Amino acid sequence: MKDCKGLDKLWVVLSNLAIELANKNILVPEEVFERLRITKALISYYLLDEHVGLEKLRDVERELNYIQSKLFPLCDEELLRKYLDLMEKALRNELNIEFPLDKSEFNPEVKKVGEVECIRIKVNSYIDIDRLKDLSEWYGVIFNHSSEDNYKITIEGSLDRVKKAVKDFSIIWKLG
């Protein structure tokens, strides 16, 4: 897995600080929690997508600096020292804490390659493979059972044909 240069651990430290302040009945601006969510998504994106470059970490660092600037004025001296120490350790990768990585389950069936679209639809009842073959010939797209389960259908083909097939097929899957 990629290295976040300690920014993932820094996020955890700042998140914990925001929670600790809120638990002490100190009014933490809602914007802080909003930016923590956004930053968590950016870090997850960086860690999970092999094509994302280091420039995304600059966005993360900028957001974390902003969050820090909103939280530190709310701290008393003792709490400030505690979290400054934790932040230093986080950036040096000396903390044994894990970033709560948001993993979405990637589905290789749902894709777009060039002009070819592939979508997946959940149906209420099983549709026979021969019926799917007939639909494939009729619409000029490929209808298949999903590898996930037989109550999901994939439709693959050009975007215009997939749209028409979905529109007409909706009658079958809604009533089925």
C-alpha positions as CSV (number, residue, x, y, z in Angstrom):
1,M,0.0,0.0,0.0
2,K,1.1,3.6,-0.7
3,D,2.7,5.7,2.0
4,C,0.9,8.9,3.0
5,K,3.9,10.4,4.7
6,G,2.2,10.3,8.0
7,L,-0.8,12.4,6.9
8,D,-3.2,9.5,7.4
9,K,-2.1,9.2,11.1
10,L,-2.2,13.0,11.4
11,W,-5.8,12.8,10.2
12,V,-6.6,10.3,13.0
13,V,-4.9,12.6,15.6
14,L,-6.9,15.6,14.5
15,S,-10.1,13.6,14.3
16,N,-9.5,12.4,17.9
17,L,-8.8,16.0,19.0
18,A,-12.1,17.2,17.5
19,I,-14.0,14.4,19.3
20,E,-12.3,15.1,22.6
21,L,-13.1,18.8,22.3
22,A,-16.7,18.0,21.5
23,N,-16.9,15.5,24.5
24,K,-15.7,18.4,26.7
25,N,-18.7,20.4,25.5
26,I,-16.5,22.8,23.6
27,L,-18.3,24.0,20.5
28,V,-16.3,22.6,17.5
29,P,-17.4,24.3,14.2
30,E,-19.4,21.9,12.0
31,E,-17.0,22.9,9.2
32,V,-14.2,21.0,11.0
33,F,-16.2,17.7,10.9
34,E,-17.1,18.4,7.3
35,R,-13.5,18.9,6.3
36,L,-12.4,15.9,8.2
37,R,-14.9,13.8,6.1
38,I,-13.6,15.3,2.9
39,T,-9.9,14.8,3.9
40,K,-10.7,11.2,4.9
41,A,-12.1,10.6,1.4
42,L,-9.0,12.2,-0.2
43,I,-6.7,10.0,1.8
44,S,-8.7,6.9,1.0
45,Y,-8.7,7.9,-2.7
46,Y,-4.9,8.4,-2.6
47,L,-4.3,5.0,-0.9
48,L,-6.7,2.9,-3.0
49,D,-6.0,4.3,-6.5
50,E,-2.6,3.4,-7.8
51,H,-2.8,6.1,-10.4
52,V,-3.2,9.0,-8.0
53,G,0.1,11.0,-7.6
54,L,1.7,12.7,-4.7
55,E,0.1,16.0,-5.6
56,K,-3.1,14.8,-4.0
57,L,-1.2,14.7,-0.7
58,R,-0.7,18.5,-1.0
59,D,-4.5,18.8,-1.0
60,V,-4.7,16.6,2.1
61,E,-2.0,18.6,3.9
62,R,-3.7,21.9,3.1
63,E,-7.0,20.6,4.5
64,L,-5.3,19.2,7.6
65,N,-3.5,22.5,8.2
66,Y,-6.9,24.3,8.0
67,I,-8.5,21.8,10.4
68,Q,-5.6,22.3,12.8
69,S,-6.0,26.1,12.6
70,K,-9.6,25.8,13.7
71,L,-9.1,23.2,16.5
72,F,-6.0,24.6,18.3
73,P,-7.5,27.9,19.4
74,L,-10.2,25.8,21.2
75,C,-7.6,23.9,23.3
76,D,-6.3,24.7,26.7
77,E,-2.5,24.6,27.1
78,E,-2.3,21.0,28.4
79,L,-4.5,19.6,25.6
80,L,-2.5,21.6,23.0
81,R,0.8,20.1,24.2
82,K,-0.6,16.6,24.2
83,Y,-1.9,16.9,20.6
84,L,1.2,18.7,19.3
85,D,3.3,15.8,20.6
86,L,0.9,13.3,19.0
87,M,1.0,15.2,15.7
88,E,4.8,15.2,15.7
89,K,4.8,11.4,16.2
90,A,2.2,10.9,13.5
91,L,4.3,12.8,11.0
92,R,7.3,10.8,11.9
93,N,5.2,7.6,11.6
94,E,5.9,6.7,15.2
95,L,2.3,6.2,16.2
96,N,0.7,2.8,16.2
97,I,-2.7,3.9,14.9
98,E,-4.5,2.9,11.8
99,F,-6.4,5.1,9.4
100,P,-10.0,4.0,8.9
101,L,-9.7,3.2,5.2
102,D,-13.0,3.4,3.3
103,K,-13.0,0.6,0.9
104,S,-15.7,0.3,-1.7
105,E,-16.2,-3.0,-3.2
106,F,-15.0,-2.7,-6.8
107,N,-17.1,-4.5,-9.3
108,P,-15.3,-5.4,-12.5
109,E,-18.6,-6.0,-14.3
110,V,-19.6,-2.3,-14.1
111,K,-17.2,-0.5,-16.5
112,K,-16.8,1.8,-19.4
113,V,-14.2,0.9,-22.0
114,G,-14.1,3.3,-24.9
115,E,-17.6,3.4,-26.4
116,V,-18.7,0.3,-24.6
117,E,-20.8,0.7,-21.4
118,C,-21.6,-2.1,-18.9
119,I,-24.2,-1.7,-16.2
120,R,-25.8,-4.0,-13.7
121,I,-29.4,-4.2,-12.7
122,K,-31.1,-6.0,-9.9
123,V,-34.2,-7.9,-10.9
124,N,-37.0,-9.3,-8.7
125,S,-37.1,-12.8,-10.2
126,Y,-34.9,-15.1,-12.2
127,I,-34.8,-14.5,-16.0
128,D,-34.0,-17.5,-18.1
129,I,-30.7,-17.3,-20.0
130,D,-32.6,-18.1,-23.3
131,R,-34.8,-15.0,-22.7
132,L,-31.6,-12.9,-22.1
133,K,-30.2,-14.2,-25.4
134,D,-33.3,-13.1,-27.2
135,L,-33.1,-9.7,-25.6
136,S,-29.4,-9.4,-26.6
137,E,-30.3,-10.1,-30.2
138,W,-33.3,-7.7,-30.1
139,Y,-31.4,-4.7,-28.7
140,G,-27.9,-5.4,-30.1
141,V,-26.3,-5.5,-26.6
142,I,-25.2,-8.3,-24.4
143,F,-27.5,-9.4,-21.5
144,N,-26.0,-11.7,-19.0
145,H,-26.5,-13.0,-15.5
146,S,-24.1,-11.2,-13.1
147,S,-21.3,-13.3,-11.6
148,E,-22.5,-12.0,-8.2
149,D,-25.9,-13.7,-8.4
150,N,-28.6,-14.7,-10.8
151,Y,-31.0,-11.9,-9.7
152,K,-28.6,-9.3,-11.2
153,I,-28.3,-8.7,-14.9
154,T,-25.5,-7.0,-16.8
155,I,-26.1,-5.1,-20.0
156,E,-23.1,-4.4,-22.1
157,G,-22.8,-2.5,-25.4
158,S,-22.8,1.0,-26.9
159,L,-24.2,3.8,-24.7
160,D,-27.2,4.5,-26.9
161,R,-28.1,0.9,-27.2
162,V,-27.6,0.3,-23.4
163,K,-29.9,3.2,-22.6
164,K,-32.6,2.0,-25.0
165,A,-32.3,-1.6,-23.6
166,V,-32.5,-0.3,-20.0
167,K,-35.5,1.8,-20.8
168,D,-37.4,-1.0,-22.5
169,F,-36.1,-3.7,-20.1
170,S,-37.3,-1.7,-17.1
171,I,-40.8,-3.0,-17.7
172,I,-39.6,-6.6,-17.3
173,W,-37.5,-6.0,-14.2
174,K,-40.0,-3.9,-12.4
175,L,-42.9,-6.4,-13.0
176,G,-40.8,-9.5,-12.8
